[in-house]
């Protein structure tokens, strides 16, 4: 029987900010930007959550709900540093650690009983070690499955531990609202509620024929999750299996709508650099480049191109992003948001021609050096000339470049 830990840092971004400014402790704090800015909340302290503030909420809405809140722009470099400290601690307890995001991780603790004691005793040691290394609190869920461990850590918040004994997974989940099951969003929740399905137990009791009729194979997977099983897609993988992302993207909303095409192209260049950085981090190449454009009326388009061969070079991503923009976006249109995405990812680059190989090697060497400097001094420490005007605050990202534990 497996033993899985899900370690979730409590109010991670806010807690890191409190390490640098202890006066924030106990106060309603919102990380993500200024209250008058466009953009969304990246994190909220527990004091702010009491007012209804939550992540992904517009900053301006958060300011209306909690006028007393202290708004912090966010410091991605700090969060990466502390995430790295957490990963180092977790790696001392198990060789099988998977950072699911910058502030949460799964650990396969099977077979550690002789060294670390029973699950709750091991969790206590881990909890204390994380606190000593970072000054931060975490919550730990323990179960035989990843899914139940994740739900358990959420139920244990803040700063607690919860062990769901083997065989009691379905019983533990049964009284919980269906939204507590990972993978069930607002739309699926509404559809289930319309059928009278309100709790995980309601969902778990339904037969596969009924679920298949109303939701297809996805309904069968949801019912398996409600019974406490690791079912569907990502949960089928072993902890520590580095499957890599399906796509990589970055986008930014301008503080003011703009028709300045030089600024827009420079911003696209900066976003393409960020995408290229993460491609190299994952040792992946992209076959498609896609841009996303939104105007001041919220009309949004995406345009993509399939490349002749895969790439991970910033200069090629920039060139294709700009070309798509010039071909598909009218000059007079006010722009609110731009984004760049790499898709159709592959682990190989394909075959280079003899003429292209020397230039490719030069760019690869140069960008490798740039990546190492950014690892040490931060993402904004070096930029290509074409992206200099595209200066914006780096978005606080759950899966940023430099995520600890990624295979290099």
Residue pairs with C-beta under 8 A, 6 or more apart in sequence:
1 110
1 144
1 166
2 108
2 110
2 144
2 145
3 108
3 109
3 110
3 112
3 113
3 119
3 142
3 144
4 106
4 107
4 108
4 109
4 110
4 142
4 143
4 144
4 145
4 146
4 149
4 239
5 94
5 106
5 107
5 109
5 119
5 122
5 123
5 126
5 140
5 141
5 142
5 149
6 104
6 105
6 106
6 107
6 140
6 141
6 142
6 143
6 146
6 149
6 150
6 152
6 153
7 86
7 90
7 104
7 105
7 106
7 107
7 126
7 130
7 138
7 139
7 140
7 153
8 103
8 104
8 138
8 139
8 140
8 141
8 150
8 153
8 154
8 157
9 15
9 86
9 103
9 104
9 136
9 137
9 138
10 136
10 137
10 138
10 139
10 157
10 158
10 159
11 43
11 44
11 45
11 46
11 158
12 43
12 79
12 82
12 102
12 103
12 136
13 31
13 42
13 43
13 74
13 79
13 103
13 396
14 24
14 29
14 31
14 43
14 44
14 45
14 72
15 136
15 137
16 75
16 78
16 79
16 82
16 136
17 24
17 29
17 31
17 72
17 75
17 78
18 24
18 25
18 29
19 82
19 135
19 136
20 75
20 78
24 45
24 70
24 72
26 47
27 45
27 47
27 70
28 44
28 45
28 47
28 48
28 50
28 51
28 53
28 66
28 68
28 69
28 70
29 44
29 45
29 47
29 48
29 69
29 70
29 71
29 72
30 41
30 43
30 44
30 45
30 48
30 53
30 59
30 62
30 66
30 69
30 70
30 71
30 72
31 41
31 42
31 43
31 44
31 72
31 73
31 74
31 396
32 39
32 40
32 41
32 42
32 43
32 59
32 71
32 72
32 73
32 74
32 396
33 39
33 59
33 71
33 73
33 74
33 393
34 59
34 71
34 73
35 59
35 60
35 62
35 63
35 69
35 71
36 59
36 60
36 63
37 59
37 60
37 255
38 58
38 59
38 60
38 253
38 254
38 255
39 58
39 59
39 253
39 395
40 55
40 56
40 57
40 58
40 59
41 53
41 54
41 55
41 56
41 57
41 58
41 59
41 62
42 55
42 74
42 395
42 396
43 55
43 396
44 53
44 54
44 55
44 62
44 69
46 158
48 62
48 66
48 69
51 65
51 66
51 69
52 65
52 66
53 62
53 65
53 66
53 69
59 71
62 69
62 71
63 69
63 71
73 393
74 393
74 396
76 379
76 394
76 395
76 396
76 397
76 400
77 378
77 379
79 102
79 103
79 396
79 400
80 102
80 400
80 402
80 403
80 404
82 134
82 136
83 99
83 102
83 103
83 403
83 404
84 404
85 133
85 134
86 103
86 105
86 130
86 133
86 134
86 136
86 138
86 404
87 97
87 99
87 105
87 404
87 405
88 133
88 404
89 126
89 129
89 130
89 133
89 134
90 97
90 105
90 107
90 126
90 130
91 97
91 405
92 129
93 107
93 109
93 112
93 116
93 122
93 125
93 126
93 129
94 107
94 108
94 109
94 112
95 240
96 107
96 108
96 238
96 239
96 240
97 105
97 106
97 107
97 239
97 240
97 405
98 105
98 106
98 107
98 239
98 240
98 241
98 405
99 105
99 403
99 404
99 405
99 406
100 106
101 398
101 399
101 403
102 397
102 398
102 399
102 400
102 403
103 398
104 153
105 405
106 146
106 149
106 150
106 239
107 239
108 238
108 239
108 240
109 116
109 119
109 122
109 142
112 122
113 119
113 122
116 122
116 125
117 125
119 142
119 163
120 142
120 161
120 163
123 140
123 142
123 161
123 163
124 161
126 140
127 138
127 140
127 161
130 136
130 138
131 137
131 138
137 158
137 159
138 159
139 153
139 154
139 156
139 157
139 158
139 159
139 160
139 161
140 153
140 156
140 160
140 161
140 162
141 148
141 149
141 150
141 151
141 152
141 153
141 154
141 155
141 156
141 161
141 162
141 164
142 149
142 152
142 161
142 162
142 163
142 164
143 149
143 152
143 163
143 164
143 166
143 169
143 228
144 164
144 166
144 169
145 169
145 228
145 229
145 230
146 230
146 235
146 239
147 181
147 182
147 225
147 228
147 229
147 230
147 231
147 235
148 164
148 169
148 172
148 173
148 228
149 164
150 182
151 172
151 173
151 176
151 180
151 181
151 182
152 162
152 163
152 164
152 172
153 162
154 180
155 162
156 162
164 172
164 228
169 227
169 228
169 229
170 201
170 204
170 226
170 227
170 228
172 228
173 180
173 181
173 200
173 201
173 204
173 226
173 227
173 228
174 199
174 200
174 201
174 204
175 199
175 200
175 201
176 199
176 200
177 198
177 199
177 200
178 184
178 189
178 192
178 193
178 197
178 198
178 199
178 200
178 202
178 203
178 226
179 189
180 200
181 200
181 203
181 222
181 225
181 226
182 225
183 221
183 222
183 225
183 232
184 192
184 222
188 215
188 222
191 214
191 215
192 198
192 203
195 214
196 202
197 203
197 206
200 226
201 226
203 222
203 223
203 226
204 223
204 226
204 227
206 223
208 220
208 223
211 219
211 220
211 222
211 223
212 219
212 220
215 222
218 232
221 231
221 232
224 231
224 232
225 231
225 232
225 235
230 236
234 243
237 243
242 406
242 407
244 282
244 284
244 345
244 347
245 278
245 282
245 284
245 345
245 399
246 343
246 345
247 341
247 342
247 343
247 345
248 275
248 278
248 279
248 282
248 284
248 286
248 341
248 342
248 345
249 275
249 290
249 292
249 339
249 340
249 341
249 342
250 271
250 274
250 275
250 339
250 340
250 395
251 271
251 292
251 337
251 338
251 339
251 340
252 267
252 271
252 337
252 338
252 339
252 392
252 395
253 336
253 337
254 267
254 335
254 336
254 337
254 338
257 295
257 296
257 334
257 335
257 336
258 264
258 334
258 335
259 331
259 332
259 333
259 334
259 335
261 331
262 389
263 389
263 390
264 325
264 329
264 335
264 338
265 322
265 325
265 386
266 386
266 387
266 388
266 389
266 390
267 338
267 387
267 389
267 390
267 392
268 291
268 318
268 321
268 322
268 325
268 338
268 340
268 390
269 318
269 321
269 322
269 384
269 386
269 387
269 390
270 383
270 387
270 390
270 391
270 392
271 321
271 338
271 339
271 340
271 390
272 289
272 314
272 317
272 318
272 321
272 340
272 387
273 314
273 317
273 318
273 383
273 384
273 387
274 340
274 379
274 401
275 286
275 317
275 340
275 341
275 342
276 312
276 313
276 314
276 317
276 342
276 367
277 314
277 371
277 374
277 379
277 401
278 401
279 285
279 286
279 312
279 342
279 345
280 312
280 367
280 368
280 371
281 371
281 401
281 402
281 403
281 406
281 408
282 345
282 406
283 347
283 407
283 408
284 312
284 345
284 346
284 347
285 310
285 311
285 312
285 345
285 346
285 347
285 348
285 349
285 350
286 307
286 310
286 311
286 312
286 317
286 342
286 343
286 344
286 345
286 346
287 306
287 307
287 309
287 310
287 343
287 344
287 345
287 346
288 304
288 305
288 306
288 307
288 342
288 343
288 344
289 304
289 305
289 307
289 317
289 320
289 321
289 324
289 340
289 341
289 342
290 302
290 303
290 304
290 305
290 324
290 340
290 341
290 342
290 343
291 302
291 303
291 304
291 321
291 324
291 325
291 338
291 339
291 340
291 341
292 300
292 301
292 302
292 337
292 338
292 339
292 340
292 341
293 300
293 301
293 302
293 303
293 325
293 328
293 329
293 335
293 337
293 338
293 339
294 300
294 335
294 336
294 337
294 338
295 333
295 334
295 335
295 336
296 334
296 335
296 336
298 336
300 337
301 328
301 329
303 324
303 327
303 328
304 324
304 343
305 320
305 323
305 324
306 344
307 316
307 320
309 349
309 350
309 351
309 352
310 346
310 348
310 349
310 350
311 317
311 349
312 349
313 360
313 363
313 364
313 367
314 367
314 384
315 363
315 384
317 340
317 342
318 384
318 386
318 387
321 340
325 338
329 335
352 360
370 382
373 381
373 382
374 381
374 382
374 401
374 402
375 402
379 394
379 400
379 401
379 402
380 394
